[in-house]
Amino acid sequence: MDYNSNRKQLVMPEYGRNIQNMVNHALSIEDRVERQKAAQSINNVMGNLHPYLRDVADFKHKLWDHLAIMTDFQLDIDYPYELPTESILGGKPNKIPYKTGRIKYRHYGHVVEVMIQRAAEYEEGPEKDSLVQMIADHMKKCYLTWNKETVEDDKVMDDFIELSKGKIEVPENFQLKETKSLISKKKKPQNNNDKRHNNGKRTNYRRN
C-alpha cells in the first residue's frame, strides 16, 4: 500500500494531493504554451473548491499565489498578477503595537478609567452629574461580577475618586443604585405542563 505518510509532504495540504500531482505535471511540460494552458486549468480546478469565491478578484490573485508556492516558484509561465517573493513569505510579520498601559483596577477595566477622565473635563452641571452617576453604577455592576456577596458603596466611590485623581467631587448625599437593580435575573423557562392548566385550574379531559 502506498500511504500518504510515506509520500512527500504537501506544500499546501488544503488543496489535496491530486492538485499537487497536477502541479508537478505542469512543471514537467516543456512547451511554454501548453504549460500556460495547464496552469490555467489547474487554477480553475483550485477555484472550483471554493465556487462562492472564484469570481472575486482578490481570490483569483490568491489562487495564482498559491499555485506559485506549490511549485516553489519554479513554474515558468506568465502570471496575471505580481507574485510575492520568497523572502516575504518566509519573513516574520511586524509586531502589533499593543498598548501597555497599566490598569489600576482590573475588575473595572481600562474603559472605565477613560470614561472617568472624560467626565472630569465636563463643566459642572446636570450633564456631568448624570455621567458620574452612570459611571459609578457601572463600576458597582463590574464589582458585582467578581464579588456578589459583599460590595460596599463606599469602596466603589473611594475607587471612583482615586481614579479621577481628585478632579471630581462627589456630593455627600450621592447614592448608587441598589444591588438587586443592577443584577439582571434570567426568566425561568415556561414549563410545558403549564399548558394543561387554564387560569390555575386543571382541565379535565373526557371521552364523549
Backbone torsions as a table, in degrees:
resi	resn	phi	psi	omega
1	MET	NA	140.2	178.9
2	ASP	-100.5	97.7	-176.9
3	TYR	-86.8	150.1	177.9
4	ASN	-62.6	-28.3	179.9
5	SER	-66.1	-21.2	179.1
6	ASN	-92.1	-9.0	-178.6
7	ARG	-89.9	171.6	178.0
8	LYS	-66.4	139.3	-177.3
9	GLN	-65.5	137.7	-179.3
10	LEU	-72.6	141.4	178.5
11	VAL	-70.9	-44.2	177.6
12	MET	-130.2	91.7	-174.4
13	PRO	-61.0	-22.8	-176.6
14	GLU	-64.9	-18.7	178.5
15	TYR	-93.3	-12.9	177.0
16	GLY	86.3	167.8	-175.7
17	ARG	-77.0	-28.7	179.1
18	ASN	-63.4	-41.4	177.3
19	ILE	-64.9	-40.3	179.3
20	GLN	-64.4	-36.8	177.1
21	ASN	-65.6	-37.7	177.0
22	MET	-64.6	-39.5	179.0
23	VAL	-65.3	-42.4	179.0
24	ASN	-63.5	-36.3	177.7
25	HIS	-67.0	-39.4	179.1
26	ALA	-61.7	-34.2	178.2
27	LEU	-65.8	-26.1	-177.7
28	SER	-87.5	-8.0	179.9
29	ILE	-75.4	123.7	-176.4
30	GLU	-82.0	-37.8	-178.2
31	ASP	-72.2	125.0	-174.8
32	ARG	-65.6	-38.9	-179.4
33	VAL	-63.6	-46.6	178.9
34	GLU	-65.0	-35.5	178.9
35	ARG	-66.2	-37.5	178.1
36	GLN	-65.5	-42.1	178.6
37	LYS	-64.2	-40.6	179.8
38	ALA	-64.1	-41.4	179.5
39	ALA	-62.9	-40.4	178.8
40	GLN	-65.5	-39.5	178.9
41	SER	-65.2	-42.0	178.7
42	ILE	-63.6	-40.9	179.3
43	ASN	-61.8	-39.6	178.4
44	ASN	-64.4	-41.9	178.9
45	VAL	-64.4	-41.0	177.7
46	MET	-61.3	-39.0	178.4
47	GLY	-68.1	-29.6	179.1
48	ASN	-65.9	-20.7	176.7
49	LEU	-68.6	-22.6	178.1
50	HIS	-132.7	70.4	-173.3
51	PRO	-61.3	-27.4	-178.3
52	TYR	-76.9	-7.7	-179.6
53	LEU	-118.6	-6.2	-170.5
54	ARG	-68.5	-19.4	179.4
55	ASP	-94.6	2.6	177.8
56	VAL	-85.8	131.1	-174.5
57	ALA	-60.0	-44.7	-179.1
58	ASP	-63.7	-34.5	-179.5
59	PHE	-69.2	-37.9	176.8
60	LYS	-61.3	-41.2	177.9
61	HIS	-60.8	-42.0	-179.0
62	LYS	-64.4	-37.3	179.7
63	LEU	-62.7	-43.1	178.4
64	TRP	-65.5	-36.6	176.4
65	ASP	-62.0	-43.9	-179.1
66	HIS	-65.5	-37.7	177.8
67	LEU	-61.9	-43.2	178.9
68	ALA	-64.7	-38.2	180.0
69	ILE	-66.0	-40.8	-179.6
70	MET	-67.6	-21.6	176.9
71	THR	-96.1	5.8	-177.0
72	ASP	57.2	33.7	178.2
73	PHE	61.3	27.5	-178.2
74	GLN	-102.8	-5.2	-178.1
75	LEU	-81.3	114.2	-176.8
76	ASP	-88.4	91.9	177.4
77	ILE	-140.0	175.3	175.5
78	ASP	-93.7	101.2	179.8
79	TYR	-77.0	139.7	179.4
80	PRO	-76.5	-9.1	-179.4
81	TYR	-131.5	159.7	175.3
82	GLU	-75.3	128.4	-176.1
83	LEU	-88.3	152.4	174.3
84	PRO	-72.1	152.4	178.8
85	THR	-85.0	159.2	179.8
86	GLU	-64.2	-32.1	-179.8
87	SER	-66.0	-35.5	179.3
88	ILE	-69.5	-40.9	-179.8
89	LEU	-66.1	-34.9	-178.2
90	GLY	-87.5	-10.7	-178.1
91	GLY	-78.9	160.9	179.4
92	LYS	-87.5	141.9	178.3
93	PRO	-68.6	155.8	177.9
94	ASN	-67.1	145.3	179.3
95	LYS	-69.7	140.1	177.5
96	ILE	-80.2	126.6	-177.5
97	PRO	-75.6	81.4	178.2
98	TYR	-71.1	146.9	175.6
99	LYS	-74.0	135.0	-177.2
100	THR	-113.5	23.1	-179.7
101	GLY	-64.2	142.0	-177.8
102	ARG	-82.0	133.5	177.7
103	ILE	-94.1	126.5	-176.4
104	LYS	-64.6	-53.4	178.3
105	TYR	-125.4	111.1	-173.4
106	ARG	-67.4	-28.1	-178.4
107	HIS	-71.4	-17.5	173.6
108	TYR	-89.9	-35.4	179.4
109	GLY	91.0	166.5	-177.2
110	HIS	-72.3	-33.4	-177.1
111	VAL	-63.1	-37.7	179.4
112	VAL	-62.8	-40.4	178.3
113	GLU	-62.5	-41.3	178.7
114	VAL	-65.4	-41.0	179.4
115	MET	-62.8	-40.7	179.1
116	ILE	-65.3	-40.8	177.9
117	GLN	-63.2	-38.8	177.9
118	ARG	-69.5	-37.9	179.2
119	ALA	-63.9	-32.8	179.4
120	ALA	-65.9	-21.6	-179.0
121	GLU	-84.0	-12.5	-179.8
122	TYR	-72.8	150.4	173.8
123	GLU	-75.7	152.7	-179.2
124	GLU	-62.1	136.1	-179.9
125	GLY	160.9	-178.1	-177.6
126	PRO	-60.2	-36.0	-178.8
127	GLU	-64.6	-42.3	178.5
128	LYS	-68.4	-39.5	179.8
129	ASP	-62.8	-40.1	179.2
130	SER	-65.6	-39.5	-180.0
131	LEU	-66.4	-41.6	178.2
132	VAL	-62.6	-42.4	178.8
133	GLN	-61.4	-44.3	-178.4
134	MET	-63.7	-44.7	-178.3
135	ILE	-66.4	-43.4	-178.4
136	ALA	-64.0	-41.8	177.7
137	ASP	-64.5	-37.9	178.3
138	HIS	-66.2	-36.7	177.6
139	MET	-63.3	-40.7	178.7
140	LYS	-65.3	-39.1	179.0
141	LYS	-64.7	-40.2	176.7
142	CYS	-63.5	-39.4	179.4
143	TYR	-63.5	-39.1	-179.0
144	LEU	-66.6	-23.1	178.7
145	THR	-63.6	-32.4	-176.7
146	TRP	-101.5	-23.5	-177.7
147	ASN	-144.1	96.0	-176.0
148	LYS	-89.7	-3.7	-176.5
149	GLU	-91.4	-52.8	-176.5
150	THR	-129.7	108.0	175.1
151	VAL	-129.6	109.7	-178.3
152	GLU	-91.2	132.1	179.4
153	ASP	-62.1	-35.8	-179.4
154	ASP	-63.2	-36.7	179.1
155	LYS	-65.6	-43.2	179.9
156	VAL	-62.8	-43.1	-178.6
157	MET	-70.0	-34.6	175.9
158	ASP	-63.4	-40.1	177.3
159	ASP	-65.8	-38.3	179.1
160	PHE	-61.5	-47.6	-179.8
161	ILE	-64.2	-38.4	179.5
162	GLU	-65.5	-42.6	-179.8
163	LEU	-69.3	-27.8	177.2
164	SER	-81.0	-5.4	-179.3
165	LYS	56.7	35.6	176.5
166	GLY	75.2	8.5	-177.8
167	LYS	-82.7	-15.1	179.5
168	ILE	-118.1	123.6	177.6
169	GLU	-97.0	123.6	-179.0
170	VAL	-97.4	129.2	179.2
171	PRO	-60.5	154.3	-177.8
172	GLU	-65.8	-32.7	-177.8
173	ASN	-89.2	14.6	-178.7
174	PHE	-69.1	133.4	-178.4
175	GLN	-130.7	141.2	174.7
176	LEU	-88.2	162.9	177.6
177	LYS	-67.9	153.7	178.7
178	GLU	-67.7	152.7	-175.9
179	THR	-60.1	-41.6	-176.7
180	LYS	-64.9	-26.1	179.1
181	SER	-81.1	-16.5	-179.6
182	LEU	-93.0	-22.1	-179.8
183	ILE	-98.0	118.2	179.8
184	SER	-83.3	132.9	178.9
185	LYS	-98.1	133.4	179.4
186	LYS	-76.3	137.8	177.7
187	LYS	-72.2	138.8	179.0
188	LYS	-72.4	138.6	178.8
189	PRO	-64.4	143.8	-178.6
190	GLN	-69.1	133.0	179.7
191	ASN	-79.6	133.6	-179.6
192	ASN	-63.1	-24.3	-179.7
193	ASN	-68.0	-20.1	-179.7
194	ASP	-67.1	-21.6	-179.4
195	LYS	-66.8	-19.0	-178.7
196	ARG	-85.3	-2.2	-179.9
197	HIS	-109.9	145.6	178.2
198	ASN	-130.7	111.7	-177.9
199	ASN	57.1	39.3	176.7
200	GLY	81.8	0.5	-179.4
201	LYS	-113.7	142.5	179.5
202	ARG	-77.2	134.1	179.8
203	THR	-84.5	130.9	179.6
204	ASN	-94.1	129.2	178.5
205	TYR	-102.5	126.0	-180.0
206	ARG	-125.3	147.7	175.8
207	ARG	-87.5	135.6	177.2
208	ASN	-82.5	NA	NA
